[in-house]
Amino acid sequence: MRILKLAAIALGGVVALLVIVLIAVRVFVNPNDYKDRIARAVKSSTGRELALPGDIRLSVFPWIALELGPASLGNPPGFGEEPFAAVKHAALRVRLLPLLRKQLEIGRVEIDGLDLRLRKNASGRGNWQSPAESTPAQQSSGGTGAAALRDLAGIVITNSRVSYQDMVAEHIDLNVGRVAAGVEVPIKVKLDLMPSTGAQPIEIAGQFGLTLEPAESRYRLAPVDLEGAFTPGSGARPVSWKLSAPRVELDLGAGTLSVASVVAQLGAARLSGTLKGSRLVEAPSVAGSFKLDPLDLRKLMPQLGMAPPRTRDPKAFSKLAASGEFAYENERVGVSKLDVQLDDSQLRGGAAITSLETKAMDFDLTLNQIDIDRYRPPPENAPKTAAPTVAKGEPPGSALKTLEMNGRFTLGAATFAGLHVTDGHMELKAKGGVTRIAPLTAKLYGGQYSGEVTLDDRGPVLASSFEQSLTGVDVAQLLKDLTKSQRLSGHGTITSSFTAHGSAGDAVLKSLNGRVAAKLDNGAVEGIDLWFEINRATALIQKQTLTSGASSGRTKFDTFKASADIINGIATTKDLNIASQNLRITGQGTTNLVTEAIDYQVKASLLKTAASAAAGGSLLADIPVTITGTMTAPKVRPDLEGLAKAQMQQQLDKHKQEALQKLQDQLKGLLK
């Protein structure tokens, strides 16, 4: 009993001594006296300036509690004078008695008014990194004297702000519950996120449970439920959004991430998918799938602060859905098994940005059908197309200088500006300022189109070259749908080869050089009845009664042949040749492709009758005709003076022939 009594007295003495020491520390030790020493130590070890303008308060029992604020920690050299981090108030508590047993039990950490500014310099180094990062071996404790973290009562962060480059999260309120291995930690968060400077803030609020597994590098989040709202623009209504995931697994040691299911909803849009990642630290690789449920895009756009486009079809953009798989690895990001449904059109295939640095892109896409005219503005209210603005010193078409693209595009059927095309196929290659589309093929109007297009943007002005051919095409239907014109009909072949410079419409036409050739069979030149005009002119010359009946408005032909050499937007034809049973037309002239002005001089060779023409009958006369005006409104005028001269010459020839015949008859009579 005596021994126990002595032991109790000794223990009581030790406790009393410890209490006295703690009281002495609390009474006689002022932590504010050590501000300069603390700042020098931080400067020596990190190279950063530590400012402690506020008071430091210290308590030692039953917690070692440290409170300070305001305080700030500066940036490392090369990141400017603004502080790396600043707080208005911070408090940290550690239980004393467990610490004496080398067990670290931390109470609730409280931080108010945190302002954390993360930046990267030109070399890609972050201001959160130390001058020389320690190795994993240095970071591990390795010794037996270190205190082991057993428990953390929680973390409370209020009224705080974190920025990274132009992205800012402010009004942050974060509440983290008790943290311990194997225990689910409740987390609540609320903040406003601005993705870029000047952007509208996105409200984020939600909660989830975080479990730290015994390995201390594996985390489980379940379930994750975040929601919020953002205002797309001034005067617009807030748009709500939600993000949920039943389970998220993160292993920092193995560098893996697994999200078996995630659902995001923005207004009426709902996107679901999966996500897996590996090598997250050294070389991130991420893959997953996505599915966008069908939505009415026309109704969603006003919710997002966007006005729906005015289209000829008021139901255009009423249905949008998509699904596919995505992947990112080694600076390559792409989508595969892509299936996009827009109204009645379906796009399938895959595309990828093969280098995020150069923006090089590959694609292989198939579009079943599309009516582009549905999406064009109404013709009566279509705004005039403004000339493209070009930055000072930047030549037109400069986007092609850095374009890197390689891909294929297949089209089932399409309508554009009334033009109907089927079975289209295109291959595109672009690199080093040269973009080449070849082959480019399609079926249209009973015939076949094939072409090659090259755009060379290596020089100061965009240079273009085109090789195209149309074979077996119904020209009448083609022109009717394409230009709303019915000036020519027939079936045949049209080939063209030309070059141009510039990127604006008139500039291209004015620099156009090349050649176009056409050969058509069994058609007509619509809007011009040369036979009627010539007959009327002949009647006037011969002072005869005008023929009864109206113009047919067309000049039929059996064959139509013509070619044109194009120089600086002026097409010159020298070999116009139109042949029919009772009419032969030859001639030459010019067409200004910019103003559409035409000036042609032709000769119409008339046969006496259609029957004699078929039998190779003789010609009545060569009638000169001028065609002027524009391609859409031509003016046909027979040359009356030339026609009169032709008639007089014909009469002279007739009289000469008759006189010669009489002379021959008389000579025959004398010789008998």
Secondary structure by P-SEA (a helix, b strand, c coil): caaaaaaaaaaaaaaaaaaaaaaaaacccccccaaaaaaaaaaacccbbbbccbbbbbbccccbbbbbccccccccccccccccccccbbbbbbbcccccccbbbbcbbbbcbbbbbbbccccccccccccccccccccccccccccccccccbbbbcccccccccbbbccbbbbbccccccbbbbbbbbbcccccccccbbbbbbbbbbbbcccccbbbbccccccccccccccccbbbbbbbbcbbbbbcccbbbbbcbbbbbcccbbbbbbbbbcccccbbbbbbbbbbccccaaaaaaaaccccccccccccccbbbbcccccccccccccccbbbbcccbbbbbcccccccccccccbbbbbcccccccccccccccccccccccccccccccccccccccbbbbbcccccccccccbbbbbbbbcccccccccbbbbcccccccbbbbbbccccbbbbbbbbcccccaaaaaaaaacccccbbbbbbbbbbbccccccaaaaaaaccbbbbbbbcccccccccaaaaaaaaaaaaacccccccccccbbbbcbbbbbbbbcccbbbbcbbbbbcccbbbbbcccccccccbbbbbbbbbbcccaaaaaaccccccbbbbbbbccccbbbbbcaaaaaaaaaaaaaaaaaaaaaaaaaaaaaaaaac
